[in-house]
Amino acid sequence: MKQNDIGGEEQDALACDGCAVVGRRGFLVRAGAAAAGVLVALGALPAMAEAAPLEFVKALGGGRQDKTYPIPAADGVQIDKDNDTILARWQGKVYCFNLGCPHQNTALHWSDKDTQFECPKHHSRFLPDGTYIANSGRATRDMDRFAIKRDGNNVVVNLDSLYQDDDDEAAWKLAFISVS
Ligand code: FES
């Protein structure tokens, strides 16, 4: 499905030289943070920045592998840079995804305008529930989901239980909580 005769590695280099790659627990989302920084630098209207349903959050606590977050009050996306997670509330469900793209672990971005996740490297796109949008980019599976459970007004995410839909589809499908 190549559109030209450039080799895969060369295409990768040309497509996204310097895309942030998610480490085991390292940081990323540099592009998103950089974009926010540009908005601030340019004096963008605060109301515009506040309107975007993307937040950077920290876990409330928890053990090494269990991280606790408040249940998001409204639909939107929250990124925890310390733990490379994305907490998303969408249409009555809350999910926790791995921040890395399922293709080559590049940090995913959230597009508020298009209401979807996007990979800056090969341009795969995903719905808010993590479903891969067919024929976009090079991903071959949906976004990876962590195990998640409800604890009162919080969710607890198990970072040791990451489900890939092409490996354990049943567990992947069940990795959410319902909210009203
Ligand atoms: S890293 Fe290739 S599609 Fe995301």
Backbone and ligand atoms as CSV (ligand in chain L), in Angstrom:
chain,resi,resn,atom,element,x,y,z
A,1,MET,N,N,0.813,-1.188,0.000
A,1,MET,CA,C,0.000,0.000,0.000
A,1,MET,C,C,0.859,1.255,0.000
A,2,LYS,N,N,2.101,1.096,-0.428
A,2,LYS,CA,C,2.968,2.257,-0.450
A,2,LYS,C,C,2.581,3.169,-1.599
A,3,GLN,N,N,2.704,4.447,-1.351
A,3,GLN,CA,C,2.313,5.392,-2.364
A,3,GLN,C,C,3.501,5.851,-3.189
A,4,ASN,N,N,4.694,5.451,-2.827
A,4,ASN,CA,C,5.857,5.774,-3.623
A,4,ASN,C,C,6.884,4.690,-3.391
A,5,ASP,N,N,8.080,4.889,-3.942
A,5,ASP,CA,C,9.061,3.818,-3.858
A,5,ASP,C,C,10.104,4.064,-2.786
A,6,ILE,N,N,9.827,4.937,-1.847
A,6,ILE,CA,C,10.751,5.152,-0.734
A,6,ILE,C,C,10.608,3.998,0.236
A,7,GLY,N,N,11.733,3.503,0.766
A,7,GLY,CA,C,11.696,2.394,1.703
A,7,GLY,C,C,10.990,2.761,2.986
A,8,GLY,N,N,10.530,1.746,3.718
A,8,GLY,CA,C,9.766,1.984,4.928
A,8,GLY,C,C,10.517,2.828,5.946
A,9,GLU,N,N,11.775,2.499,6.207
A,9,GLU,CA,C,12.521,3.248,7.215
A,9,GLU,C,C,12.744,4.689,6.777
A,10,GLU,N,N,13.004,4.851,5.473
A,10,GLU,CA,C,13.193,6.215,4.976
A,10,GLU,C,C,11.893,6.993,5.089
A,11,GLN,N,N,10.781,6.312,4.799
A,11,GLN,CA,C,9.492,6.989,4.922
A,11,GLN,C,C,9.256,7.415,6.357
A,12,ASP,N,N,9.593,6.498,7.277
A,12,ASP,CA,C,9.411,6.822,8.684
A,12,ASP,C,C,10.173,8.081,9.039
A,13,ALA,N,N,11.426,8.122,8.579
A,13,ALA,CA,C,12.257,9.264,8.931
A,13,ALA,C,C,11.705,10.546,8.333
A,14,LEU,N,N,11.229,10.441,7.100
A,14,LEU,CA,C,10.689,11.630,6.451
A,14,LEU,C,C,9.360,12.039,7.061
A,15,ALA,N,N,8.573,11.032,7.445
A,15,ALA,CA,C,7.224,11.332,7.916
A,15,ALA,C,C,7.244,12.045,9.251
A,16,CYS,N,N,8.161,11.687,10.128
A,16,CYS,CA,C,8.078,12.252,11.464
A,16,CYS,C,C,9.428,12.163,12.158
A,17,ASP,N,N,10.360,12.912,11.684
A,17,ASP,CA,C,11.664,12.922,12.314
A,17,ASP,C,C,11.533,13.590,13.677
A,18,GLY,N,N,11.692,12.821,14.723
A,18,GLY,CA,C,11.635,13.409,16.052
A,18,GLY,C,C,10.319,13.225,16.774
A,19,CYS,N,N,9.406,12.392,16.243
A,19,CYS,CA,C,8.160,12.140,16.964
A,19,CYS,C,C,8.487,11.550,18.334
A,20,ALA,N,N,7.780,11.993,19.345
A,20,ALA,CA,C,8.015,11.475,20.691
A,20,ALA,C,C,7.571,10.023,20.772
A,21,VAL,N,N,8.435,9.208,21.348
A,21,VAL,CA,C,8.109,7.805,21.548
A,21,VAL,C,C,7.913,7.587,23.037
A,22,VAL,N,N,6.886,6.835,23.365
A,22,VAL,CA,C,6.559,6.616,24.762
A,22,VAL,C,C,7.500,5.607,25.370
A,23,GLY,N,N,8.177,6.002,26.436
A,23,GLY,CA,C,9.014,5.066,27.162
A,23,GLY,C,C,8.176,4.244,28.099
A,24,ARG,N,N,8.818,3.338,28.761
A,24,ARG,CA,C,8.079,2.479,29.692
A,24,ARG,C,C,7.300,3.333,30.693
A,25,ARG,N,N,7.950,4.298,31.280
A,25,ARG,CA,C,7.261,5.230,32.177
A,25,ARG,C,C,7.738,6.662,31.945
A,26,GLY,N,N,8.423,6.847,30.825
A,26,GLY,CA,C,8.938,8.182,30.557
A,26,GLY,C,C,7.857,9.105,30.045
A,27,PHE,N,N,8.255,10.305,29.679
A,27,PHE,CA,C,7.208,11.221,29.237
A,27,PHE,C,C,7.073,11.363,27.719
A,28,LEU,N,N,6.182,12.129,27.296
A,28,LEU,CA,C,5.964,12.494,25.902
A,28,LEU,C,C,5.028,13.622,25.694
A,29,VAL,N,N,4.103,13.333,24.723
A,29,VAL,CA,C,3.092,14.302,24.328
A,29,VAL,C,C,3.710,15.654,24.132
A,30,ARG,N,N,4.948,15.620,23.652
A,30,ARG,CA,C,5.633,16.909,23.516
A,30,ARG,C,C,4.900,17.803,22.535
A,31,ALA,N,N,4.399,17.214,21.493
A,31,ALA,CA,C,3.729,18.049,20.498
A,31,ALA,C,C,2.512,18.733,21.091
A,32,GLY,N,N,1.741,18.004,21.877
A,32,GLY,CA,C,0.562,18.604,22.488
A,32,GLY,C,C,0.947,19.712,23.436
A,33,ALA,N,N,1.961,19.459,24.235
A,33,ALA,CA,C,2.411,20.470,25.177
A,33,ALA,C,C,2.987,21.652,24.426
A,34,ALA,N,N,3.733,21.360,23.356
A,34,ALA,CA,C,4.312,22.440,22.574
A,34,ALA,C,C,3.217,23.290,21.962
A,35,ALA,N,N,2.170,22.642,21.465
A,35,ALA,CA,C,1.063,23.391,20.873
A,35,ALA,C,C,0.424,24.295,21.906
A,36,ALA,N,N,0.244,23.777,23.094
A,36,ALA,CA,C,-0.338,24.593,24.155
A,36,ALA,C,C,0.575,25.764,24.461
A,37,GLY,N,N,1.894,25.491,24.459
A,37,GLY,CA,C,2.848,26.551,24.715
A,37,GLY,C,C,2.791,27.621,23.650
A,38,VAL,N,N,2.615,27.200,22.402
A,38,VAL,CA,C,2.516,28.175,21.315
A,38,VAL,C,C,1.294,29.050,21.513
A,39,LEU,N,N,0.179,28.442,21.889
A,39,LEU,CA,C,-1.033,29.221,22.122
A,39,LEU,C,C,-0.802,30.278,23.186
A,40,VAL,N,N,-0.144,29.850,24.254
A,40,VAL,CA,C,0.132,30.800,25.330
A,40,VAL,C,C,1.054,31.898,24.828
A,41,ALA,N,N,2.107,31.462,24.091
A,41,ALA,CA,C,3.076,32.437,23.613
A,41,ALA,C,C,2.439,33.449,22.688
A,42,LEU,N,N,1.479,33.004,21.906
A,42,LEU,CA,C,0.836,33.903,20.959
A,42,LEU,C,C,-0.295,34.693,21.592
A,43,GLY,N,N,-0.537,34.453,22.850
A,43,GLY,CA,C,-1.583,35.197,23.527
A,43,GLY,C,C,-2.966,34.754,23.108
A,44,ALA,N,N,-3.133,33.483,22.807
A,44,ALA,CA,C,-4.447,32.978,22.412
A,44,ALA,C,C,-5.452,33.251,23.522
A,45,LEU,N,N,-6.662,33.420,23.114
A,45,LEU,CA,C,-7.696,33.718,24.088
A,45,LEU,C,C,-7.797,32.604,25.115
A,46,PRO,N,N,-7.768,32.922,26.403
A,46,PRO,CA,C,-7.887,31.879,27.426
A,46,PRO,C,C,-9.128,31.039,27.236
A,47,ALA,N,N,-10.209,31.687,26.794
A,47,ALA,CA,C,-11.455,30.941,26.631
A,47,ALA,C,C,-11.288,29.825,25.615
A,48,MET,N,N,-10.472,30.058,24.573
A,48,MET,CA,C,-10.266,29.026,23.566
A,48,MET,C,C,-9.539,27.832,24.174
A,49,ALA,N,N,-8.472,28.138,24.924
A,49,ALA,CA,C,-7.696,27.054,25.506
A,49,ALA,C,C,-8.542,26.265,26.500
A,50,GLU,N,N,-9.343,26.960,27.276
A,50,GLU,CA,C,-10.135,26.273,28.284
A,50,GLU,C,C,-11.250,25.438,27.674
A,51,ALA,N,N,-11.654,25.809,26.453
A,51,ALA,CA,C,-12.768,25.105,25.847
A,51,ALA,C,C,-12.376,23.706,25.388
A,52,ALA,N,N,-11.085,23.466,25.119
A,52,ALA,CA,C,-10.660,22.162,24.625
A,52,ALA,C,C,-10.730,21.129,25.739
A,53,PRO,N,N,-11.434,20.032,25.492
A,53,PRO,CA,C,-11.588,19.023,26.542
A,53,PRO,C,C,-10.377,18.118,26.673
A,54,LEU,N,N,-9.213,18.720,26.766
A,54,LEU,CA,C,-7.983,17.969,26.989
A,54,LEU,C,C,-7.306,18.556,28.210
A,55,GLU,N,N,-7.002,17.695,29.167
A,55,GLU,CA,C,-6.338,18.145,30.384
A,55,GLU,C,C,-5.131,17.258,30.641
A,56,PHE,N,N,-4.182,17.807,31.362
A,56,PHE,CA,C,-3.076,17.006,31.854
A,56,PHE,C,C,-3.309,16.799,33.342
A,57,VAL,N,N,-3.265,15.568,33.764
A,57,VAL,CA,C,-3.631,15.244,35.146
A,57,VAL,C,C,-2.539,14.392,35.788
A,58,LYS,N,N,-2.646,14.280,37.094
A,58,LYS,CA,C,-1.794,13.368,37.849
A,58,LYS,C,C,-2.689,12.411,38.623
A,59,ALA,N,N,-2.202,11.213,38.815
A,59,ALA,CA,C,-2.965,10.248,39.602
A,59,ALA,C,C,-3.088,10.744,41.039
A,60,LEU,N,N,-4.207,10.414,41.668
A,60,LEU,CA,C,-4.410,10.793,43.063
A,60,LEU,C,C,-3.484,10.019,43.984
A,61,GLY,N,N,-3.155,8.837,43.548
A,61,GLY,CA,C,-2.306,7.993,44.376
A,61,GLY,C,C,-2.414,6.559,43.899
A,62,GLY,N,N,-2.135,5.663,44.798
A,62,GLY,CA,C,-2.178,4.252,44.437
A,62,GLY,C,C,-0.807,3.641,44.557
A,63,GLY,N,N,-0.763,2.344,44.401
A,63,GLY,CA,C,0.495,1.627,44.500
A,63,GLY,C,C,1.293,1.732,43.218
A,64,ARG,N,N,2.310,0.888,43.120
A,64,ARG,CA,C,3.179,0.922,41.948
A,64,ARG,C,C,2.399,0.707,40.659
A,65,GLN,N,N,1.474,-0.246,40.680
A,65,GLN,CA,C,0.767,-0.530,39.444
A,65,GLN,C,C,-0.666,-0.021,39.414
A,66,ASP,N,N,-1.256,0.265,40.569
A,66,ASP,CA,C,-2.636,0.748,40.606
A,66,ASP,C,C,-2.647,2.266,40.750
A,67,LYS,N,N,-3.255,2.931,39.797
A,67,LYS,CA,C,-3.333,4.395,39.815
A,67,LYS,C,C,-4.798,4.817,39.905
A,68,THR,N,N,-5.051,5.798,40.759
A,68,THR,CA,C,-6.418,6.250,41.009
A,68,THR,C,C,-6.621,7.644,40.414
A,69,TYR,N,N,-7.749,7.800,39.754
A,69,TYR,CA,C,-8.116,9.094,39.172
A,69,TYR,C,C,-9.582,9.374,39.486
A,70,PRO,N,N,-9.935,10.648,39.667
A,70,PRO,CA,C,-11.362,10.969,39.777
A,70,PRO,C,C,-12.072,10.625,38.467
A,71,ILE,N,N,-13.309,10.175,38.562
A,71,ILE,CA,C,-14.077,9.951,37.337
A,71,ILE,C,C,-14.282,11.298,36.641
A,72,PRO,N,N,-13.886,11.417,35.384
A,72,PRO,CA,C,-14.078,12.701,34.684
A,72,PRO,C,C,-15.541,13.114,34.722
A,73,ALA,N,N,-15.769,14.395,34.955
A,73,ALA,CA,C,-17.137,14.883,35.119
A,73,ALA,C,C,-17.892,14.989,33.797
A,74,ALA,N,N,-17.155,15.084,32.705
A,74,ALA,CA,C,-17.799,15.247,31.389
A,74,ALA,C,C,-16.944,14.561,30.329
A,75,ASP,N,N,-17.513,14.413,29.153
A,75,ASP,CA,C,-16.750,13.823,28.059
A,75,ASP,C,C,-15.478,14.630,27.803
A,76,GLY,N,N,-14.387,13.932,27.603
A,76,GLY,CA,C,-13.121,14.600,27.345
A,76,GLY,C,C,-11.974,13.631,27.542
A,77,VAL,N,N,-10.770,14.170,27.422
A,77,VAL,CA,C,-9.555,13.361,27.459
A,77,VAL,C,C,-8.590,13.953,28.478
A,78,GLN,N,N,-8.013,13.082,29.289
A,78,GLN,CA,C,-7.047,13.504,30.301
A,78,GLN,C,C,-5.774,12.676,30.120
A,79,ILE,N,N,-4.641,13.372,30.068
A,79,ILE,CA,C,-3.362,12.681,29.879
A,79,ILE,C,C,-2.552,12.756,31.160
A,80,ASP,N,N,-2.095,11.609,31.606
A,80,ASP,CA,C,-1.194,11.529,32.762
A,80,ASP,C,C,0.205,11.259,32.224
A,81,LYS,N,N,1.020,12.293,32.171
A,81,LYS,CA,C,2.354,12.169,31.577
A,81,LYS,C,C,3.276,11.307,32.428
A,82,ASP,N,N,3.033,11.285,33.722
A,82,ASP,CA,C,3.906,10.496,34.599
A,82,ASP,C,C,3.751,9.003,34.350
A,83,ASN,N,N,2.555,8.605,33.947
A,83,ASN,CA,C,2.285,7.178,33.801
A,83,ASN,C,C,1.961,6.765,32.367
A,84,ASP,N,N,2.098,7.691,31.438
A,84,ASP,CA,C,1.858,7.393,30.015
A,84,ASP,C,C,0.471,6.820,29.779
A,85,THR,N,N,-0.507,7.450,30.392
A,85,THR,CA,C,-1.881,6.974,30.224
A,85,THR,C,C,-2.776,8.073,29.676
A,86,ILE,N,N,-3.848,7.632,29.072
A,86,ILE,CA,C,-4.909,8.541,28.620
A,86,ILE,C,C,-6.202,8.062,29.256
A,87,LEU,N,N,-6.826,8.919,30.031
A,87,LEU,CA,C,-8.134,8.620,30.594
A,87,LEU,C,C,-9.156,9.333,29.728
A,88,ALA,N,N,-10.122,8.605,29.220
A,88,ALA,CA,C,-11.109,9.212,28.325
A,88,ALA,C,C,-12.517,8.874,28.785
A,89,ARG,N,N,-13.342,9.889,28.881
A,89,ARG,CA,C,-14.768,9.669,29.116
A,89,ARG,C,C,-15.490,9.991,27.824
A,90,TRP,N,N,-16.324,9.041,27.406
A,90,TRP,CA,C,-17.007,9.240,26.135
A,90,TRP,C,C,-18.313,8.472,26.121
A,91,GLN,N,N,-19.399,9.193,25.974
A,91,GLN,CA,C,-20.734,8.611,25.795
A,91,GLN,C,C,-21.055,7.539,26.838
A,92,GLY,N,N,-20.868,7.937,28.110
A,92,GLY,CA,C,-21.295,7.071,29.203
A,92,GLY,C,C,-20.301,6.012,29.626
A,93,LYS,N,N,-19.089,6.064,29.080
A,93,LYS,CA,C,-18.075,5.079,29.456
A,93,LYS,C,C,-16.743,5.787,29.718
A,94,VAL,N,N,-15.952,5.184,30.603
A,94,VAL,CA,C,-14.612,5.701,30.883
A,94,VAL,C,C,-13.594,4.614,30.551
A,95,TYR,N,N,-12.578,4.990,29.818
A,95,TYR,CA,C,-11.515,4.077,29.389
A,95,TYR,C,C,-10.168,4.630,29.855
A,96,CYS,N,N,-9.199,3.741,29.953
A,96,CYS,CA,C,-7.828,4.199,30.159
A,96,CYS,C,C,-6.948,3.513,29.110
A,97,PHE,N,N,-6.299,4.319,28.299
A,97,PHE,CA,C,-5.471,3.811,27.207
A,97,PHE,C,C,-3.990,4.026,27.489
A,98,ASN,N,N,-3.192,3.214,26.827
A,98,ASN,CA,C,-1.762,3.487,26.776
A,98,ASN,C,C,-1.554,4.720,25.890
A,99,LEU,N,N,-0.686,5.610,26.310
A,99,LEU,CA,C,-0.442,6.827,25.538
A,99,LEU,C,C,0.207,6.525,24.190
A,100,GLY,N,N,0.952,5.433,24.109
A,100,GLY,CA,C,1.682,5.099,22.887
A,100,GLY,C,C,0.789,4.511,21.809
A,101,CYS,N,N,1.059,4.909,20.574
A,101,CYS,CA,C,0.352,4.339,19.426
A,101,CYS,C,C,0.618,2.836,19.366
A,102,PRO,N,N,-0.390,2.038,19.034
A,102,PRO,CA,C,-0.171,0.584,18.961
A,102,PRO,C,C,0.729,0.152,17.808
A,103,HIS,N,N,1.110,1.061,16.928
A,103,HIS,CA,C,2.025,0.691,15.852
A,103,HIS,C,C,3.475,0.732,16.326
A,104,GLN,N,N,3.980,1.920,16.655
A,104,GLN,CA,C,5.380,2.029,17.073
A,104,GLN,C,C,5.543,2.868,18.332
A,105,ASN,N,N,4.492,2.936,19.117
A,105,ASN,CA,C,4.565,3.541,20.456
A,105,ASN,C,C,4.803,5.050,20.458
A,106,THR,N,N,4.495,5.697,19.371
A,106,THR,CA,C,4.593,7.164,19.341
A,106,THR,C,C,3.452,7.760,20.175
A,107,ALA,N,N,3.755,8.830,20.885
A,107,ALA,CA,C,2.726,9.451,21.721
A,107,ALA,C,C,1.570,9.961,20.866
A,108,LEU,N,N,0.373,9.543,21.232
A,108,LEU,CA,C,-0.815,9.947,20.480
A,108,LEU,C,C,-1.243,11.350,20.875
A,109,HIS,N,N,-1.912,12.007,19.959
A,109,HIS,CA,C,-2.478,13.330,20.211
A,109,HIS,C,C,-4.003,13.221,20.195
A,110,TRP,N,N,-4.632,14.187,20.820
A,110,TRP,CA,C,-6.097,14.263,20.792
A,110,TRP,C,C,-6.492,15.455,19.944
A,111,SER,N,N,-7.390,15.237,18.999
A,111,SER,CA,C,-7.923,16.329,18.192
A,111,SER,C,C,-9.323,16.631,18.682
A,112,ASP,N,N,-9.463,17.757,19.336
A,112,ASP,CA,C,-10.793,18.148,19.799
A,112,ASP,C,C,-11.695,18.449,18.620
A,113,LYS,N,N,-11.117,19.064,17.599
A,113,LYS,CA,C,-11.915,19.434,16.421
A,113,LYS,C,C,-12.537,18.200,15.755
A,114,ASP,N,N,-11.731,17.161,15.611
A,114,ASP,CA,C,-12.219,15.966,14.919
A,114,ASP,C,C,-12.716,14.894,15.879
A,115,THR,N,N,-12.589,15.151,17.166
A,115,THR,CA,C,-13.013,14.204,18.203
A,115,THR,C,C,-12.404,12.829,17.948
A,116,GLN,N,N,-11.101,12.794,17.854
A,116,GLN,CA,C,-10.422,11.528,17.644
A,116,GLN,C,C,-8.964,11.638,18.075
A,117,PHE,N,N,-8.368,10.488,18.319
A,117,PHE,CA,C,-6.932,10.439,18.590
A,117,PHE,C,C,-6.209,10.329,17.258
A,118,GLU,N,N,-5.027,10.916,17.222
A,118,GLU,CA,C,-4.245,10.883,15.991
A,118,GLU,C,C,-2.788,10.594,16.312
A,119,CYS,N,N,-2.163,9.807,15.469
A,119,CYS,CA,C,-0.735,9.529,15.625
A,119,CYS,C,C,0.047,10.476,14.716
A,120,PRO,N,N,0.994,11.233,15.269
A,120,PRO,CA,C,1.731,12.183,14.440
A,120,PRO,C,C,2.746,11.534,13.513
A,121,LYS,N,N,3.051,10.253,13.736
A,121,LYS,CA,C,4.120,9.630,12.949
A,121,LYS,C,C,3.614,9.080,11.618
A,122,HIS,N,N,2.659,8.181,11.669
A,122,HIS,CA,C,2.127,7.617,10.424
A,122,HIS,C,C,0.642,7.899,10.254
A,123,HIS,N,N,0.114,8.739,11.132
A,123,HIS,CA,C,-1.219,9.306,10.937
A,123,HIS,C,C,-2.375,8.320,11.109
A,124,SER,N,N,-2.165,7.305,11.904
A,124,SER,CA,C,-3.310,6.471,12.279
A,124,SER,C,C,-4.260,7.315,13.120
A,125,ARG,N,N,-5.540,7.013,13.013
A,125,ARG,CA,C,-6.552,7.732,13.771
A,125,ARG,C,C,-7.449,6.731,14.497
A,126,PHE,N,N,-7.953,7.173,15.621
A,126,PHE,CA,C,-8.732,6.291,16.493
A,126,PHE,C,C,-9.932,7.051,17.066
A,127,LEU,N,N,-11.033,6.350,17.218
A,127,LEU,CA,C,-12.220,6.938,17.837
A,127,LEU,C,C,-11.969,7.136,19.334
A,128,PRO,N,N,-12.825,7.904,20.007
A,128,PRO,CA,C,-12.615,8.138,21.449
A,128,PRO,C,C,-12.643,6.867,22.299
A,129,ASP,N,N,-13.225,5.787,21.805
A,129,ASP,CA,C,-13.175,4.536,22.563
A,129,ASP,C,C,-11.954,3.693,22.193
A,130,GLY,N,N,-11.067,4.255,21.383
A,130,GLY,CA,C,-9.836,3.569,21.022
A,130,GLY,C,C,-9.903,2.759,19.747
A,131,THR,N,N,-11.062,2.710,19.123
A,131,THR,CA,C,-11.210,1.912,17.904
A,131,THR,C,C,-10.422,2.524,16.744
A,132,TYR,N,N,-9.630,1.690,16.106
A,132,TYR,CA,C,-8.841,2.120,14.947
A,132,TYR,C,C,-9.760,2.474,13.785
A,133,ILE,N,N,-9.491,3.624,13.166
A,133,ILE,CA,C,-10.263,4.050,11.999
A,133,ILE,C,C,-9.608,3.453,10.762
A,134,ALA,N,N,-10.343,2.604,10.093
A,134,ALA,CA,C,-9.796,1.817,8.984
A,134,ALA,C,C,-9.103,2.687,7.940
A,135,ASN,N,N,-7.990,2.154,7.441
A,135,ASN,CA,C,-7.215,2.766,6.355
A,135,ASN,C,C,-6.547,4.084,6.734
A,136,SER,N,N,-6.421,4.323,8.021
A,136,SER,CA,C,-5.654,5.505,8.440
A,136,SER,C,C,-4.310,5.016,8.953
A,137,GLY,N,N,-3.238,5.601,8.511
A,137,GLY,CA,C,-1.915,5.261,9.033
A,137,GLY,C,C,-1.558,3.794,8.929
A,138,ARG,N,N,-0.702,3.350,9.840
A,138,ARG,CA,C,-0.162,1.979,9.737
A,138,ARG,C,C,-0.532,1.084,10.909
A,139,ALA,N,N,-1.317,1.572,11.834
A,139,ALA,CA,C,-1.697,0.719,12.961
A,139,ALA,C,C,-2.480,-0.481,12.456
A,140,THR,N,N,-2.363,-1.567,13.181
A,140,THR,CA,C,-3.077,-2.789,12.803
A,140,THR,C,C,-4.022,-3.250,13.906
A,141,ARG,N,N,-4.149,-2.445,14.954
A,141,ARG,CA,C,-5.103,-2.799,16.005
A,141,ARG,C,C,-5.596,-1.516,16.671
A,142,ASP,N,N,-6.573,-1.673,17.537
A,142,ASP,CA,C,-7.116,-0.545,18.277
A,142,ASP,C,C,-6.107,-0.082,19.337
A,143,MET,N,N,-6.383,1.058,19.944
A,143,MET,CA,C,-5.529,1.536,21.040
A,143,MET,C,C,-5.568,0.533,22.187
A,144,ASP,N,N,-4.452,0.370,22.850
A,144,ASP,CA,C,-4.374,-0.598,23.946
A,144,ASP,C,C,-5.036,-0.021,25.198
A,145,ARG,N,N,-5.826,-0.869,25.864
A,145,ARG,CA,C,-6.573,-0.437,27.044
A,145,ARG,C,C,-6.027,-1.090,28.307
A,146,PHE,N,N,-5.949,-0.288,29.365
A,146,PHE,CA,C,-5.610,-0.835,30.682
A,146,PHE,C,C,-6.882,-1.346,31.366
A,147,ALA,N,N,-6.698,-2.311,32.262
A,147,ALA,CA,C,-7.804,-2.747,33.116
A,147,ALA,C,C,-8.217,-1.579,33.999
A,148,ILE,N,N,-9.510,-1.409,34.177
A,148,ILE,CA,C,-10.023,-0.277,34.948
A,148,ILE,C,C,-11.228,-0.737,35.758
A,149,LYS,N,N,-11.343,-0.222,36.977
A,149,LYS,CA,C,-12.510,-0.546,37.804
A,149,LYS,C,C,-12.929,0.705,38.563
A,150,ARG,N,N,-14.155,0.684,39.011
A,150,ARG,CA,C,-14.686,1.833,39.736
A,150,ARG,C,C,-14.454,1.653,41.218
A,151,ASP,N,N,-14.164,2.769,41.919
A,151,ASP,CA,C,-14.032,2.770,43.373
A,151,ASP,C,C,-14.680,4.065,43.864
A,152,GLY,N,N,-15.982,4.024,44.115
A,152,GLY,CA,C,-16.708,5.229,44.514
A,152,GLY,C,C,-16.741,6.235,43.382
A,153,ASN,N,N,-16.234,7.415,43.648
A,153,ASN,CA,C,-16.201,8.458,42.611
A,153,ASN,C,C,-14.895,8.457,41.832
A,154,ASN,N,N,-14.097,7.421,42.040
A,154,ASN,CA,C,-12.812,7.310,41.356
A,154,ASN,C,C,-12.787,6.081,40.449
A,155,VAL,N,N,-11.773,6.048,39.608
A,155,VAL,CA,C,-11.450,4.816,38.891
A,155,VAL,C,C,-10.057,4.388,39.323
A,156,VAL,N,N,-9.834,3.094,39.307
A,156,VAL,CA,C,-8.518,2.545,39.599
A,156,VAL,C,C,-8.034,1.817,38.346
A,157,VAL,N,N,-6.880,2.229,37.875
A,157,VAL,CA,C,-6.311,1.665,36.646
A,157,VAL,C,C,-5.146,0.768,37.022
A,158,ASN,N,N,-5.129,-0.425,36.469
A,158,ASN,CA,C,-4.044,-1.366,36.727
A,158,ASN,C,C,-3.032,-1.300,35.579
A,159,LEU,N,N,-1.891,-0.695,35.845
A,159,LEU,CA,C,-0.890,-0.510,34.791
A,159,LEU,C,C,-0.195,-1.817,34.416
A,160,ASP,N,N,-0.397,-2.841,35.198
A,160,ASP,CA,C,0.200,-4.140,34.860
A,160,ASP,C,C,-0.704,-4.970,33.960
A,161,SER,N,N,-1.913,-4.471,33.704
A,161,SER,CA,C,-2.852,-5.219,32.856
A,161,SER,C,C,-3.221,-4.373,31.651
A,162,LEU,N,N,-2.452,-4.550,30.592
A,162,LEU,CA,C,-2.674,-3.805,29.348
A,162,LEU,C,C,-3.165,-4.785,28.288
A,163,TYR,N,N,-4.334,-4.496,27.733
A,163,TYR,CA,C,-4.960,-5.422,26.790
A,163,TYR,C,C,-4.848,-4.917,25.357
A,164,GLN,N,N,-4.433,-5.820,24.484
A,164,GLN,CA,C,-4.395,-5.536,23.053
A,164,GLN,C,C,-5.545,-6.297,22.405
A,165,ASP,N,N,-6.294,-5.635,21.558
A,165,ASP,CA,C,-7.496,-6.292,21.030
A,165,ASP,C,C,-7.169,-7.460,20.108
A,166,ASP,N,N,-5.973,-7.477,19.528
A,166,ASP,CA,C,-5.633,-8.607,18.665
A,166,ASP,C,C,-5.019,-9.771,19.451
A,167,ASP,N,N,-4.839,-9.574,20.748
A,167,ASP,CA,C,-4.270,-10.624,21.595
A,167,ASP,C,C,-5.319,-11.168,22.556
A,168,ASP,N,N,-6.123,-10.270,23.144
A,168,ASP,CA,C,-7.164,-10.675,24.084
A,168,ASP,C,C,-8.369,-9.766,23.869
A,169,GLU,N,N,-9.104,-10.055,22.821
A,169,GLU,CA,C,-10.207,-9.182,22.424
A,169,GLU,C,C,-11.286,-9.101,23.502
A,170,ALA,N,N,-11.577,-10.232,24.159
A,170,ALA,CA,C,-12.632,-10.241,25.180
A,170,ALA,C,C,-12.286,-9.303,26.333
A,171,ALA,N,N,-11.045,-9.383,26.810
A,171,ALA,CA,C,-10.623,-8.506,27.908
A,171,ALA,C,C,-10.597,-7.055,27.459
A,172,TRP,N,N,-10.143,-6.830,26.244
A,172,TRP,CA,C,-10.092,-5.459,25.710
A,172,TRP,C,C,-11.490,-4.851,25.696
A,173,LYS,N,N,-12.465,-5.617,25.245
A,173,LYS,CA,C,-13.833,-5.098,25.152
A,173,LYS,C,C,-14.425,-4.770,26.510
A,174,LEU,N,N,-13.968,-5.471,27.537
A,174,LEU,CA,C,-14.512,-5.261,28.884
A,174,LEU,C,C,-13.748,-4.212,29.685
A,175,ALA,N,N,-12.720,-3.660,29.113
A,175,ALA,CA,C,-11.868,-2.727,29.856
A,175,ALA,C,C,-12.458,-1.306,29.800
A,176,PHE,N,N,-13.523,-1.111,30.532
A,176,PHE,CA,C,-14.136,0.214,30.690
A,176,PHE,C,C,-15.049,0.140,31.905
A,177,ILE,N,N,-15.472,1.318,32.378
A,177,ILE,CA,C,-16.560,1.364,33.354
A,177,ILE,C,C,-17.674,2.218,32.766
A,178,SER,N,N,-18.884,1.917,33.192
A,178,SER,CA,C,-20.030,2.718,32.750
A,178,SER,C,C,-20.291,3.826,33.758
A,179,VAL,N,N,-20.636,4.990,33.257
A,179,VAL,CA,C,-21.000,6.114,34.113
A,179,VAL,C,C,-22.300,6.689,33.578
A,180,SER,N,N,-23.036,7.314,34.465
A,180,SER,CA,C,-24.324,7.861,34.017
A,180,SER,C,C,-24.228,9.364,33.854
L,1,FES,S1,S,3.598,4.970,15.082
L,1,FES,FE1,FE,2.976,4.334,13.126
L,1,FES,S2,S,0.842,4.780,13.047
L,1,FES,FE2,FE,1.461,5.462,15.008
